Amino acid sequence: GGAAYYDAFGVSEDEMAAAVKAGAAFEQASCPFQTEAAVAAGGYGRSGEPVATLALRRRTRDVRVRLVPAELPPVAAAEPLRIELTTGLAAWRQPEAHGGFKAGPAPTAPPQAGWHVPAAGSWLGAAAGWPAGGATFELRFEIPAGCAEPALQLPYAVDGAVSSATLNGLPLTVGAGRSGGARAFGGDNLIRAPAGKGYFGAGTNVLQVTVTSGGGQVAPLGFHAQGDLVLQHAFAPTARVPSPIPRGVRVVARHVGRGAAAAEALTDGNGFVTLRGRDALFVNEAYDLLLDLPAASAGRPDAEAPLTRFTVEDGDRDQELPDLPAAVEAVGGGGAAGWYDDLPGRAEMTARSEADADKLAATLRKGGLIKTGFDVKLLVDTIATRRPCELQELRLAYRNRQRRELADDVASAASALKRAGAKLEVSLLRSKDELDAISLKAALEHPNPVPLYELLCTSLPLSLLELSAAYRQLYRDDPAVAIRRAGASARAGEFAAVAQLLAELLEHAAGAIAHSAEASKEVDLRTLRDALTSRSALEELPAAAVEVLGRRTRTHLRELDVLHQRLHRGQTLSQLLAEHVPAGGLREAIQLLLGRPEEYFAHKLHAAFYGLKKTPALGLKTLGPQRGIIGRSGLMTHNETVISVVASRHGRDLSGVVEAYARLYRRDLAAELRANMLAAPDVGKLACAVVENCPPYRPAGERGTGAAGSRTSAAW
């Protein structure tokens, strides 16, 4: 087994060339690998005459293996949590009024002649006119449970004298208090609290610093401190409970000699994987079996380590490998947090994948999409009724049986007149991480940055991790680095101000859930409010605000909005944003982070049907180049918008978009699609079918966990 040798003694060169050509054709038809047919001359037969041989690799039966949960490595300690203490950056307050200086946020002052010039933050106090007696400044901050008690070392400069400092009512060492005058920073001017002495506690902590002005008269008074508190998690690494192998985990067989993927398959609901021998599994050849976990591979040194190495054996039945322990864990921290429309595959759809793949192949091979008109019914039956994971099974079945990509065949078979329809079908057939990565690449190359804001600021940590992995695989580049490059090249444009925030979203997606702690809400809100109301927010978002917005979940940010309304007479963070941050990219990106994406995309679909003037709530200047069709409204429907919204939100929150459209406009979205896209039935009917087949709207907290492979919505 493995090679058939043909004795070519007595065969002419022309006949041998024809045999080589036939062997090459056979090899190319049966395997996507390079041709293995070759003529070896120089050997000798029994009679001593030269012999030429033609070797053909023989494919094998299917290989079947079951993945079982493996013990996961211990939990690594989370990255340190830093609490900002710097005056002018942290939310320092003045608890009592002093003369004309009212109680509330501590007054800030620019450095005066003779004062230390801060490297960050600003001075508290006033350059003149501070009433006799001095003042007390206060900072409240939260320490999450489970953190080791930190040490405090806070250097400062003072105009006047630091007479005392307390932490949770306990006196602290303040050093010289006025050493070297107002120009001196640090050195002997240091507020200290040793670690492990009971100064700090879980929950709210209060730091108070009392500063006295000189001479007992009205005089300047200033205090500047710079530093942060570094919190380390106190728990030791512990073993994690292994999770069942979910449906839809991709397993790849990589050829040992070539180093290229030879076959791939998805796990079923019981952890079984069946690698098709007709792909590129050849008798007596060795393969490595690997898990393809693009999202989980971020930061995992063992992501490329094979589960096992096996050699294909000859036989009539499936080759069974021993059970393989595999560590498959949730990404994003705190459980598998995903979209509420992302449901597990159904058994009946999985069983139909190969049959439906054959139907599509027959139609595409005959050119039915061109000769007999666009077969919308076939596409509705095979694409629109499927969930994203089921579409990937269909795509895999088509690739296994046809040796081609279904999306490529659909795109090439569609005529120029049907290009818009083909774009929707291809977008639906792509995996979500692949579609996001392609969309990110296109958005970076487009002068309008709004699609980039929409993509990143309406996503979830898990999806951002998967996007980053797919982008690196497709383009051999880090998406956060690409965004920073684009921001650096647009220093004079509005995109430069928001590039840092977008890069933070990608770089810190893995820790977003862990950092979105209940105990940090008040601190995060004060930090965000102070940053948005500062003068620097007019041009560039302060670093503290970037950290809050870029390293927290969108649920956490919306909870901050609710807290802000309770504390500030019903004012929303969006209203605060509109008051203090000028219109432009920075405001648009933050607004998307704070708002509900379902309502945003419902407004965007309404604008696609009826125009931006009739959709003032959207707040956009343009939807992009006008390539639409005349709809019921008499306006040109912007079908590029329809395609992008339906494809990108399918399997994520499309049911929420449908609900929001009905609530905001008192109209059914499916009916709107039918009425406004009559001139493009290939787009309209498919989009309408996708909308009608999306699951019932159940937002976060209502779905819970279901069958294997389902995801919770805790982070949404």
N, C-alpha and C positions, 0 to 999 in steps of 0.2 A: 504494500500500500504506500501511496505517496507519490509515485512516479511511474509512468508507463514508458518503456523504451522501445523504440521502433528501429529494428535493424535495417539500415538503408543500403545494405550491400546490393549492388547492381542497379541502384536507382540513379537516374541522371541528375545533373545539377539543377535543371529546370524543375524536375519533379520534386527534388528536395526543397527548392525555394518555395514551390507551391505548398509543400507540407508545412514549412516554417510559417508562411503567411496564414495558413488555415489554423495552425496552432495559436498564433498570436490573436487571431480573431476570436477563437474560442476563449482564450484567457481574458480578453477584454470584455467579452459578453457576460462572463460568469463571475467576474471579480473586479471591484474598483481599483485594485492594486495595479502596479506596473506589470507589464507583460513579462511572464517568466519563461516563455518559449525560447529555446536557444539551440543552436547546432554546435556540437562538440566534435571537432575533427581531430584525427591523430591517433585514435585507438585502433586496435586490430582485432579482426574476427578470428574464428577458428581456422580459416584457411590462410591467415596471414594477410588478408586484404584489408585496406583501411575501412573503418566503420565510422559512420556519423550517427549521432543519436539526437532525438528530439524529446526533451523532458517536459511533461505537463504536470502541474500540481493538481491534486484532486481534492475537491471540497469534501467536507464531512457532514455528519448529522448535526442536529441541534445539541447545544450544551446547556444543561440546566443546573442551577445552584440556588440554594436558599440562604438568604442573609438572616442572621439572628442577632439580637441586641448584644453588644459587647460592653464590658465595663468601661465607663468613660474615665479619662484622666481626672485627677483632682481639680477642684475649682481653684483657679489662680486668683490671688488677691486682686481686687479691683484697683484700677489706677487711683492715685491719691485725689481727694477732693480738696480744692483750694477755695478758701473763703476770703474774698477781697476785704482788706481793712483800710486801704489808702483813703485819706480824706479827699473829697472831690470825686471819688469813684464809688466808694461804699456809701450806704444810706445813713450817714451821720446826721443826728438831729440835735436840736437844742430844746430840752424838755421844758424849760421855763423861759419866760420873756425877760429881756434885759434892756431897759429903756425903750428905744424905738425898734429894737430887734425882737420880733415876735417869736413865740414858741412855734416849733415846727422844724422843717428842714434847716440844718445849720447854714448860716450865711457863708458864702465863699468870697474870697478877695484875691485879686491878682497879686503876685509878689511885688513888694515895694522895694525902694532903695534900702539896702541894708538887710533885706530878707534873703533867705535861701531860695534858689530857683528850683522848683520841683522837677524831677525827671518824669513824674506821672502824677495825675491828680492836681489838687490845688490847695491853697491855704483856707482854713476856716477863720472867721472873725471879720475884722474891718481895719482898714489902714488908718482910720481916725474916728474919734467920736464914740469909742466904746465906753459905756458907763463904768464908774468905779466899782470895784468888787470882783470883776472878772466874770467867768461863765463856766458852765458845765456842759460838755458835749457828750453825746451818748450814741452808741452803736449797738443795735440788736442783730443777732445772727443765729442761724439754726445749725445744730449739730445732729446729724442723723444717728439713730440708734445703731449700735454695733461698731462704732468708731473708737479707736484707742484715744485716750486723753492726750491732746497735743501739748506742745510747749509754745508759749507766746514770747516773741521777741520783736518789739515794734519800735524801730528808731523814729525819732521825731526832731523837728525844729520848732522853736517857740519865740514869739515876741511877747515878753512878760515872763511868766514862770509856771511850770506845771507843779501845782501844789500837791496833788494827789491823783490817784487812779484806782478804780475798783473793778473787779470782775465778779459779777453775781454777788455784790456786796462785800467781797473779800478784798482787803487792801493789796495793792501790787507795788513792786519796786519801780520807782520812776527815774532813778539815776540822779544826775546833778540837777535836773529840772530847768536850768537856764544856762548851762555851760557853753561858753564861747559866744553868747549873744545869738541874735536871730539868724545869722549866717551859718551857724554851726548846725549840722545835721548828723544824727547818729553819734557814735562814740559813747560818751557818758550819758547822752540823752537817749535813754532806752527804757521802755516799759516792758517788764518781764514777768512771766508766770511760769514756773517750772512744770514739767509734765508729771502726771501721776500724783498730784497733791490735792486733788479735789476741787480745783478752781473751775473746771468746765463740767458741764452736764449735758445729757441728751435732751434735745428740744431747744427752747429759746435761751440764749445767753446774752447778758447785758454788760457791755464795757462802757465805763464812764471815766472821763478825763476832766479834771477841774483845772482851769487856767486862770491865773490872776494877772491883772494889768498892773503896771508899775505906778508907785507914788500915790495910790488911793484917789486918783483924779481921772477925769475923762481923758483917755489916751488910746493909742493904737493897741490892738490885741490880735494876735495871730497864733494859730497852731496848725502844723502840717505833720502828718505821719504817713509813712509809706511801708507797705508790707502786706503779707497775707498769712492766713492760718492754714497749715497743711494737715489734712486729716487722713490717717491711715486706718483701713478696716482692721478690726481687732481679731476677727476670726481666723483660724488656721485653715489651710486648704483641706477640704473634705471630699470624699468620693461622691460622685453624682449617680443617681439612679438611672440605669439605661432606659431609653425609650424604645417602644416597639418600632420596627422598621415600617415607615409609612408607605403608602402607595405613591408611585411616581418618582422614586429615587432612581436616577440614571446610573447605570453600570456600564463600563466600557472595557472591552477586551483589546489590549494594546499588544501588537506584534513585537516580540522581543528583539528580533533582528532589525526590523525596520524602524521601530520606535513610533509607529503610527497607529491610530485607532483602526481596528479591523472590524469590529462589530459593537453594537450597543443595544441596550434594552432598558425598559423601565420595570421596577418592582411592581408586583401586583399587591393586593391587599394582605396577602399572607407572607410577604417577603421573598417570594420566588422570582427568579429572573431566568428568562429563556433567551439565550443568544442563538441567533439563526445561523446554521451552518452555511446557508447559501450566501451569507454576507461575504466573509473572507476568512473563514476558519478552515484551515487545510490540515490534512492528516500528517502526523508526526512533526508538526511545527508548534513552537512554544509561544504562549501568550501570558501577559500580566493582566490581572483583573483589578480594576480600580473603581472607586466611587467617584462620580462626577458631582461634587458639591460646590458650585462656584461661590455661593454666599458664605458657606461655612469655611471655605478655604482661606478667608481673610485672617491672617495672623496664625494659621495652623501650620506648623512645620511638617506635620505628617500628612498634609493634604494630598501629596503626590505619591505617598507610599502605597504600593500595591497590596491588596488583600491577600492575594496568593498568585502563584505562577503554576500554570498547568500546560500539559501537552495534549493536543488533540489526538484521540485514538480512533481507529476504524471500528465500524459496527453498524448495525441496522437500527437500533433504538437510540433515544436520546442519551447522550453521555452525562451521567450524574456525578457532580462533584460533591465532596463533603460539605456540610453546613459551614458557613463562614461567619465568624463574629464580625460585626461592623458597628462602629460608633457613629450614629446619626443623631445629631442634637439640634435643638432649636437655635436660631441665630437672632441676635438683637437683644438678648438678655431677658430674663424673666419669662421664659416661655415662648412658644411660637406665636408671635403676634402678627396677624395678617389681616386681609381684607374680609369684610363680611360677606361679599359675593363669591369668595374663593372657596368653592365647595369641592369635596372629593369626587372622584370619578364614579360613574354608575356601571355596574357589571354588564348591563345590556349594551351600553355604548362601547365598552372595551371589546366585547364579543363581535360587534359589528365593524370594528376598525378595518380589518383586512378585507371584508366584503365591500365596504364603502370605498376603500382605497382602489380596489379593482374597478369599481364603477367609474370613479373619477379618471383612472388611467385610460379606460376604454374611450371615454368621451374626449379626453384631451388628445389621445392618439389619433382619433378620427377627425380631429379638428372641429368637433361639434360646436365648440364655443364660438367659432367664426362662421362656419358654413350654415348652420341651422339657427343662428341667433344665440344670444347669451342664455344658457340653460340655468335660469335663476332657481327653478324648483330643485334641481339637483344640488346646487350650492346651499340652498336653504336646508334641505334634508341632511346634508353632510357637514355643514359648517355652522350655520346659525343656531341649530338646536343643541350644540355641544358646549360643554364647559371648557375653560382653558386647558385643564389637564387632559381632557378627552381629545381636544384638538391636537395636543402633542402626541398622544397615542396614535391618532389617525396619521399624523405626519410621519411618525416612525414606521408605521405599517406600510405606508406608501414608499418610503425610502428603502425598506427591507425588500419589498417585492419588485420595485421598479428601478432601483439603483439611481434614483434621481430625487431631487427635492420637489415636493408638491407645490410649494410657493413659487418656485422658479418656473415650473411647468404652467401654472395658472397664469403667471404674468406674461410668459412668452406666447401663450395661446390666445390671449385677449387681443383684439384689434385695437388700433389707435383710437377708435371711437369709444371703446369700452375701457379706456385707461383708468378713469376714476373708479369704476367698479372693481377692476383688478387690484387697485391700491387698497381698497377696503378688505378684499378677500385675503390678500397677502399679509396685511397688517394683523388680521385676526389669526392667521395661521402661524405667525411668528410667536415664539415664547415671549412672555412679558419682559424678561430681562434683556432679551435680544432687541425687542422693539424699543425699549427705553434707551438702550445704548445707541442704536441707530438714530433715534430722535435727538439724543444729546449731541451727537456728532453734527447732525444737520443744523441744530439750533446754534452751535458755536460758530458755524460758518455763515449764519444768516445775520444781516444787520439789525433785525428786530429781535431784542432779547426776551420778549414776553413769553414765547414758547419754552424757553429755558427756565424762566421763573415758574411757569405752570408745571413743568415736568418735575422739578426738584422740590418745590414748596408745597405741593399737594400730595406728596408721596409718604410712605411709611419707612421706618428704619430698615426693616427687612428688605423691602424693594430697593432701597438705595444701596444696600450691600450687594444685592444681586446685580444691580445696574453696574456698579463699579467693577465687579468681577467680569461681567460680560464685555464691558468696554475695554478692559485690559486684554482680554482674549481676542477681541475683534481688531483692535487698533494698536495693540502693543504700546499703550500709553495709559497713564493714570488720569482719570477724569478730573479729579480735584486739581492736579497740576495743570491740566489743559485749561481749566477755568481761570486759574491764577495767571497763566500766561496771557489769556485773552484780556483779563482785567488790567494787567501791566501794559499791554499794547493800547489800551483805551483810557489812558490816564486822564484825559480831558473830558471823557464822556461819562454818562450816568452809570454805565455798566461797571466802571472801576469801583464805584462806591459799594456795589452789591456783590462783587465777585468774592470778596472775603467771606461773606455770609454763606453763599452757595457752596464754596469749598468746605466750610465748616460742617455743613449738613452731610456731605459725603464722607468726610474724614472721621466724624464722630458718630456715625450712625450706629456702630456696634455698641456704644455705651449710652445711647440716648435714653433707653428705658431705665437703666440703673441710675442715671443722673436726675430723672424726673421723680424725685422723692416727694412725698407729702410734706415732709418737714422743711423742704427748701422753698415752699411756695412764697412765703412772705418775703424772704430774702430775694428771691428771683424777681418778685413784683417790684420791690423797692429799687433794685438794680435797673430793671427795665424802665420804670417810670423816670428815674433820675436821668438815665441815658437819653430817653426820647425828648425830655424837656431841656436838655443841655444845648448850649450853643453849637457844640461840635457836631450835633446830629444834623445840622443844616447841610453839611458837606460830607461827613463821614461818620458812620455809626461807631460809638465808643466800643472798645474791646470788650468791656464787661457785658454790654448788650448783645454783641455778636456771640459771646459764649452762651448766654441764656437762650437766644433764638436758635442758634446753630447746634446746640447739644441737648435739647430737650425734645420730647415728643410733642406732636401737635395737640394731643389731648391735654397735656400739661399746660401748654400755652393757652388753650381755651379756658381751662380752670383758673388761670391767672386773670383772664378777662372777667370771669364771674366774680372773683375776689375783688378786682379793681372796681367793678360796679357797686359792690357792697360798701366799699370803703370811701368811694368818691361820688356819692349821690347819683348813682346810675350812669356815670360816664363810662363808656367802653374804651378799651385800649385803641380801637380803631378811630374813635373820635379824638382821643389824645394824639394819635399819630397824625391825623389830618390837620390838627392845630399847630403842631411843632415841626413836622417834617415836610418839606416842599414836595409837590407832585413830581414823580419821576420813578426810576427803577427801584430805588431803595424803598419807597413807600409801597409800591406795587408788590414787591417780594414779601415784605413784612405783612401786608394785608392778606396775602394768600396763606401765610403761615397761621395767622390768627383766625381766618374765616373758615366757613364750611365749604369744602370743594364741591359738594353736590349742588349747592346754590350757585356757585360761580359758573360751573359748566352748564347748568340749566339756563342761566342768563346768556351764556355764550351761544347755545343752540337757538335761543330766541332771537339773538342778534343775527345769526346766520339766516334765519327765515325772514325777519322783518326789518333788519337794519339796526345800526348802532344808535341812531337818533331815537328809535322807539325802545331802546334798551339802555336807559341812562345809568341803571344800577351797575352795569358791567364796568364802566369807567375806562374803556379802551378807545384809542383813536382810530385803530384799523384792525381788521381781521386778517390782513395779508392781501396778496394779489387776488383780484376778483376773477375767479374762474368758475362761475356758478351757472345756474339755470333759472328760468323764470318760474316762479311758484304761484300759489293761490293769491298771495298778497300783491302780486304785480311787480314785486321786486325780484332781484336775482338772488336766489338761494346760494349761499357760500358753501358749496358741498365739500370743500377741503376741510372746513371746520366740522361739518357733520361726520366726515370720515375719521378725523383725528379724535374727536370726543368719543364716538362709539367704540372705536378700536382700543383706545387707551384706557377707558373706564370699564370695558367689558371684563367680567370676572373680578372686579375690584369693588366699585361702588356705583355701578350703573343703575341698580335698582333705586339707590338714593337720588340719583339725578332725575330718574323718571318721577319719583315722588315729589321732589322739589319743583319740577316743572309744573306738575298738576297743582301744587299748592300756591305757587307764585303767580301763575298765569291762568289758572282754572281751565286748562286744556290738557288733553291726553297727548303725550309725546308721540306715540305710534300713529295717531290720527294726523298729527302735524307733519310727520314724515311722509305719510301717504299723500297728503294734500299739496305739499310744497316741493315734491321731487318727482312730479309726473314725467318731466322731460328726461329724467335719468332713472329709469325703472331698475336698472341693475344695482345702483347705489341705494335707491329708496326702499326697494323691496327687501334687500338683504339687511339694511340697517333697521328697518321696521321689524323684521323677523328676530333680529338679535335683541331688540328692545322688548318684544313681546315674550321672548323665551328667557329673559333674565329672571332670577329667583325673586320671590316676594321680599319686599324691603324689610329687613330686620337689622337695625343699627347695632352699635356696640353694646355688648352685655346681654343681648337677647338670643343670640345663636348659641353661645357656649361652645363646648367641644362635642363633636359628633363622632362619626365613624373614623376609622383610621385614615389619616391623611388630612383631616379637616384642621382648620386653624382658628384660634380664638381671635377676638377683636379687642383685647385689652388695651393695646397701644393706640388704637384708632381714636 
